[in-house]
Amino acid sequence: MRLEVSTRPRPDPLSGAALRARRWPATVRAILDDAVGGLRRNGLMAAAATTTMAIALAVAGAGFVLSANLSHLAAILEAQVEVVGFFRRGLSPARQQQILEAVRALPDVRRVTFIGKDDALRRLQQTYGAMASVRSLLPGNPLPDSIEVRVADAGRVRAVAEALGRTDGIEDVVFGAPVVDRLVALTRAVRIAGGALAALLVASALLIIANTIRLTIAARRQEIEIMTLVGATAGFIRGPFLVEGALQGIAAAVLASVLLVAAYTGLANAASTSLPFLPLLPPAAVVPQTIGLIWLLSLAVGVGGSAIGLRRYLAT
C-alpha cells in the first residue's frame, strides 16, 4: 500500500472574511493614529477651525433657544384667552351644574370655572375701587352667575363661544372677538418669525462650518496629492480626514455646549431676579434639547463636510 503526499499548499484558515476581520482593528487603530497625528501636525489650523465651528454652533443653539422662548411667550398669551358665558337668571344650581358638565365636554375646552355673582361683584370692586361706593346705591347685586372657559387652542375660541352660546341656559357670551383675532394672528407671526430665525441661524452655522472644513482640507491638498502619488487608495486617505472632522465636531460641540449652558443659565437667573415678569423658559426645559441639536449638527457637518471637501481631490 503506497501513501501519496500532496505537495499542494494547504488553504490558509484565515483567508477571506476571517482575515479581514482580524485586520479590521489594526486598520481602525491606524486611521485613528493618522487622524490624531494630522491634528497635531496642523494644530493651529485645527484649533482655529474648531473655534469657528464652536461659535457657529453656539449661534445656532442660541437661535433654537430664542425660537423656543418665543413659542413659549405665544403659548402664554394664548392661555390668557377665555370665553365668558352668563347664566340666565333664575336657573337652579342643579341646572347650572349640568351646564358646567356639558361645557367641560366640549372639544378644545381646557378649563371651566364657575363664577358666582357675589364673586363677580367682588372682582369688579377690586378692579375699580370707585365701585365700592356705587354698590351701596344699588338695591341688589346686578351681576348674574357666569362661567369662564379656557380653550386649548386660541384659534378655536370662536367655535367654543358659538357652542357655548347655543347651550340652553346661557343668556350671553363674551370673548372679545376682534382682540382674539389679532392675538391669534400675532402669536402665529411670533412662532413663524422664531422658527424662521432659528432656521436661518442654523443654515448660516452649517454654511460657515462646511466652508471652514473645506478651507482646512484645501490647505492640506499637497499632503493629499503626495499620498495619492505614492499609491494610497482613496479610502485610506479619506478615513483619517473623516475621523479628524468627527473629532473637531466633538470638540466644537463641547465648547458650544459649555458656552450656551453658561450664557443661558446666567441670563435666566438674572431675568428671574431683575425681570420676574419676563416669561423665560427654565434652563432644564430648553437646554438639553439644544445641546442634543448642537451635537447632532456638529457630528453630521464635521464628517459630511470632510467628505464633501475631499471629493475635489480624490477621484473615487
C-alpha positions as CSV (number, residue, x, y, z in Angstrom):
1,M,0.0,0.0,0.0
2,R,1.5,3.3,-1.1
3,L,0.7,6.6,0.6
4,E,0.7,9.7,-1.6
5,V,1.6,13.0,-0.1
6,S,0.1,16.1,-1.7
7,T,2.6,18.9,-2.4
8,R,-0.1,21.5,-3.0
9,P,-0.2,24.3,-0.4
10,R,-2.9,23.9,2.3
11,P,-5.6,26.7,2.3
12,D,-5.0,29.5,4.7
13,P,-7.6,29.2,7.5
14,L,-7.5,32.9,7.9
15,S,-8.3,33.8,4.3
16,G,-11.2,35.8,3.1
17,A,-13.6,37.2,5.7
18,A,-11.7,35.9,8.7
19,L,-8.5,37.6,7.6
20,R,-10.3,40.9,7.0
21,A,-12.0,40.6,10.4
22,R,-8.5,40.2,12.0
23,R,-7.1,43.1,10.2
24,W,-10.1,45.4,10.9
25,P,-9.0,46.5,14.5
26,A,-5.5,47.3,13.2
27,T,-7.0,49.3,10.3
28,V,-9.1,51.3,12.8
29,R,-6.2,52.0,15.0
30,A,-4.1,53.1,12.0
31,I,-6.9,55.5,10.9
32,L,-7.2,56.9,14.4
33,D,-3.4,57.3,14.8
34,D,-3.3,59.1,11.4
35,A,-6.2,61.4,12.4
36,V,-4.6,62.3,15.7
37,G,-1.2,62.8,14.0
38,G,-2.8,65.1,11.4
39,L,-4.4,67.2,14.1
40,R,-1.1,67.5,15.9
41,R,0.8,68.5,12.8
42,N,-1.8,71.1,11.9
43,G,-2.6,72.2,15.5
44,L,-3.1,75.9,14.9
45,M,-5.3,75.3,11.8
46,A,-7.3,72.7,13.7
47,A,-7.8,75.0,16.7
48,A,-8.9,77.8,14.5
49,A,-11.4,75.6,12.7
50,T,-12.7,74.1,15.9
51,T,-13.2,77.6,17.5
52,T,-15.0,78.8,14.4
53,M,-17.2,75.7,14.4
54,A,-17.9,76.2,18.2
55,I,-19.0,79.8,17.7
56,A,-21.2,78.9,14.8
57,L,-22.8,76.0,16.7
58,A,-23.4,78.3,19.7
59,V,-25.1,80.9,17.5
60,A,-27.3,78.1,16.0
61,G,-28.2,76.9,19.5
62,A,-29.0,80.5,20.6
63,G,-31.4,80.7,17.7
64,F,-33.1,77.5,18.8
65,V,-33.4,78.8,22.3
66,L,-34.8,82.1,21.1
67,S,-37.4,80.3,19.0
68,A,-38.4,78.1,21.9
69,N,-38.9,81.1,24.2
70,L,-40.9,83.0,21.5
71,S,-43.2,80.0,21.2
72,H,-43.5,79.8,25.0
73,L,-44.4,83.5,25.0
74,A,-47.1,82.9,22.4
75,A,-48.5,80.0,24.4
76,I,-48.7,82.2,27.5
77,L,-50.6,84.9,25.6
78,E,-53.0,82.3,24.1
79,A,-53.6,80.8,27.5
80,Q,-55.0,84.1,28.7
81,V,-57.8,84.0,26.2
82,E,-61.1,83.0,27.7
83,V,-64.8,82.9,26.9
84,V,-67.3,84.1,29.5
85,G,-70.8,82.8,29.4
86,F,-73.6,84.4,31.6
87,F,-76.3,82.2,33.0
88,R,-79.9,83.1,32.6
89,R,-81.3,84.4,35.9
90,G,-83.4,82.0,37.9
91,L,-81.5,78.8,37.0
92,S,-81.3,76.3,39.7
93,P,-77.9,75.2,41.0
94,A,-78.6,71.7,39.6
95,R,-79.2,73.1,36.1
96,Q,-76.1,75.2,36.4
97,Q,-74.0,72.2,37.3
98,Q,-75.5,70.3,34.3
99,I,-74.4,73.2,32.0
100,L,-70.9,73.2,33.5
101,E,-70.5,69.4,32.8
102,A,-71.8,69.9,29.3
103,V,-69.4,72.8,28.6
104,R,-66.5,70.7,30.0
105,A,-67.3,68.0,27.5
106,L,-67.0,70.4,24.5
107,P,-63.9,69.8,22.3
108,D,-61.0,72.2,22.7
109,V,-62.1,73.2,26.2
110,R,-59.2,73.2,28.7
111,R,-60.8,74.5,31.9
112,V,-64.2,75.7,33.1
113,T,-64.6,77.8,36.2
114,F,-67.9,78.8,37.8
115,I,-68.1,82.5,39.0
116,G,-70.9,83.3,41.4
117,K,-72.5,86.7,41.2
118,D,-71.1,87.7,44.5
119,D,-67.5,86.7,43.4
120,A,-68.1,88.7,40.2
121,L,-69.1,91.8,42.1
122,R,-66.1,91.4,44.4
123,R,-63.8,91.2,41.4
124,L,-65.3,94.3,39.9
125,Q,-64.9,96.2,43.2
126,Q,-61.2,95.2,43.4
127,T,-60.6,96.2,39.8
128,Y,-62.5,99.5,40.0
129,G,-62.2,100.9,43.6
130,A,-64.8,103.5,42.9
131,M,-67.4,100.7,42.5
132,A,-67.4,100.2,46.3
133,S,-69.5,103.4,46.8
134,V,-71.8,102.6,43.8
135,R,-72.6,99.2,45.4
136,S,-74.3,100.9,48.4
137,L,-76.6,102.8,45.9
138,L,-77.9,99.6,44.3
139,P,-80.8,97.6,45.7
140,G,-79.1,94.3,45.0
141,N,-76.3,92.6,43.0
142,P,-77.0,93.3,39.3
143,L,-74.5,90.7,38.1
144,P,-75.5,87.2,37.0
145,D,-73.7,84.0,37.7
146,S,-71.2,83.1,34.9
147,I,-68.7,80.6,33.8
148,E,-65.1,81.3,32.4
149,V,-64.0,78.9,29.7
150,R,-60.3,78.5,28.8
151,V,-59.6,76.8,25.5
152,A,-56.7,74.6,24.5
153,D,-56.2,76.4,21.2
154,A,-56.7,80.1,20.8
155,G,-57.7,79.6,17.2
156,R,-60.7,77.7,18.4
157,V,-62.1,80.4,20.7
158,R,-64.8,81.4,18.2
159,A,-66.0,77.9,17.7
160,V,-66.2,77.3,21.5
161,A,-68.0,80.6,22.0
162,E,-70.6,79.7,19.4
163,A,-71.1,76.3,21.0
164,L,-71.5,77.9,24.4
165,G,-74.0,80.4,23.0
166,R,-76.2,77.6,21.8
167,T,-76.3,76.0,25.2
168,D,-79.7,76.2,26.8
169,G,-79.4,78.4,30.0
170,I,-76.6,80.6,28.7
171,E,-78.0,84.1,28.1
172,D,-75.0,85.9,26.7
173,V,-71.4,85.1,25.6
174,V,-68.4,87.5,25.6
175,F,-65.0,86.7,24.3
176,G,-63.7,89.9,22.6
177,A,-63.7,88.6,19.0
178,P,-61.5,91.5,17.5
179,V,-58.9,91.2,20.2
180,V,-58.8,87.4,20.0
181,D,-58.4,87.5,16.2
182,R,-55.5,90.0,16.5
183,L,-53.9,88.0,19.3
184,V,-54.1,84.7,17.2
185,A,-52.5,86.5,14.3
186,L,-49.8,87.9,16.5
187,T,-48.9,84.6,18.1
188,R,-48.8,82.9,14.7
189,A,-46.5,85.6,13.4
190,V,-44.3,85.2,16.5
191,R,-44.0,81.5,16.0
192,I,-43.3,81.8,12.3
193,A,-40.7,84.5,13.0
194,G,-39.0,82.5,15.7
195,G,-38.9,79.4,13.5
196,A,-37.5,81.3,10.5
197,L,-34.9,83.0,12.7
198,A,-33.8,79.6,14.1
199,A,-33.7,78.1,10.6
200,L,-31.6,81.0,9.3
201,L,-29.1,80.8,12.1
202,V,-28.8,77.0,11.8
203,A,-28.3,77.3,8.0
204,S,-25.7,80.0,8.4
205,A,-23.9,77.9,11.0
206,L,-23.8,74.9,8.7
207,L,-22.5,77.0,5.8
208,I,-19.8,78.5,8.0
209,I,-18.7,75.1,9.3
210,A,-18.8,73.5,5.9
211,N,-16.6,76.3,4.4
212,T,-14.2,76.1,7.3
213,I,-13.7,72.4,6.8
214,R,-13.3,72.8,3.1
215,L,-10.6,75.5,3.7
216,T,-8.8,73.3,6.1
217,I,-8.7,70.4,3.6
218,A,-7.7,72.8,0.8
219,A,-4.7,73.9,2.9
220,R,-3.6,70.3,3.1
221,R,-4.1,69.5,-0.6
222,Q,-0.3,68.9,-1.1
223,E,-0.4,66.2,1.6
224,I,-3.4,64.6,-0.2
225,E,-1.6,64.7,-3.6
226,I,1.6,63.2,-2.2
227,M,-0.4,60.3,-0.6
228,T,-2.1,59.8,-3.9
229,L,1.2,59.7,-5.8
230,V,2.8,57.1,-3.5
231,G,-0.2,54.8,-4.2
232,A,-2.5,55.4,-1.2
233,T,-6.1,54.4,-2.0
234,A,-9.0,56.9,-1.8
235,G,-10.4,55.0,1.2
236,F,-7.0,55.1,3.0
237,I,-6.8,58.9,2.5
238,R,-10.4,59.6,3.3
239,G,-10.6,57.7,6.6
240,P,-8.3,59.9,8.7
241,F,-9.8,63.1,7.4
242,L,-13.3,61.9,8.3
243,V,-12.1,61.0,11.8
244,E,-10.5,64.4,12.1
245,G,-13.8,66.0,11.1
246,A,-15.6,64.0,13.7
247,L,-13.1,64.8,16.4
248,Q,-13.2,68.5,15.6
249,G,-17.0,68.4,15.6
250,I,-17.0,66.8,19.1
251,A,-14.6,69.4,20.4
252,A,-16.6,72.2,18.9
253,A,-19.8,70.7,20.3
254,V,-18.3,70.6,23.8
255,L,-17.2,74.2,23.6
256,A,-20.5,75.4,22.2
257,S,-22.5,73.4,24.9
258,V,-20.4,75.0,27.7
259,L,-20.9,78.5,26.2
260,L,-24.6,78.0,25.7
261,V,-25.3,76.5,29.2
262,A,-23.3,79.2,31.0
263,A,-24.9,82.0,29.0
264,Y,-28.5,80.9,29.2
265,T,-28.3,79.8,32.8
266,G,-26.9,83.2,33.8
267,L,-29.5,85.0,31.7
268,A,-32.4,83.0,33.1
269,N,-31.2,83.6,36.7
270,A,-30.7,87.3,36.1
271,A,-34.1,87.6,34.5
272,S,-35.9,85.8,37.3
273,T,-34.3,88.2,39.8
274,S,-34.4,91.5,37.9
275,L,-37.3,90.9,35.4
276,P,-39.6,88.4,37.0
277,F,-42.4,89.3,34.6
278,L,-40.3,88.1,31.6
279,P,-41.5,84.6,30.9
280,L,-38.2,82.8,30.0
281,L,-38.2,79.0,29.9
282,P,-36.1,77.5,32.7
283,P,-32.8,76.0,31.5
284,A,-33.9,72.4,32.2
285,A,-36.8,72.9,29.7
286,V,-34.8,74.0,26.7
287,V,-31.0,73.4,27.2
288,P,-31.0,69.6,26.9
289,Q,-32.8,69.7,23.6
290,T,-30.5,72.4,22.3
291,I,-27.4,70.5,23.3
292,G,-28.7,67.5,21.5
293,L,-29.2,69.6,18.4
294,I,-25.7,71.0,18.7
295,W,-24.1,67.6,18.9
296,L,-26.1,66.2,16.0
297,L,-25.2,69.2,13.8
298,S,-21.5,69.0,14.8
299,L,-21.1,65.4,14.0
300,A,-23.1,65.5,10.8
301,V,-21.3,68.6,9.5
302,G,-17.9,67.5,10.7
303,V,-17.9,64.2,8.9
304,G,-20.1,65.3,6.0
305,G,-18.1,68.5,5.4
306,S,-14.8,66.5,5.3
307,A,-16.3,64.0,2.9
308,I,-17.6,66.8,0.6
309,G,-14.3,68.7,0.8
310,L,-12.3,65.6,-0.2
311,R,-14.3,64.9,-3.3
312,R,-12.4,67.7,-5.1
313,Y,-9.1,66.0,-4.5
314,L,-10.0,62.3,-4.7
315,A,-11.1,60.7,-7.9
316,T,-13.1,58.0,-6.1
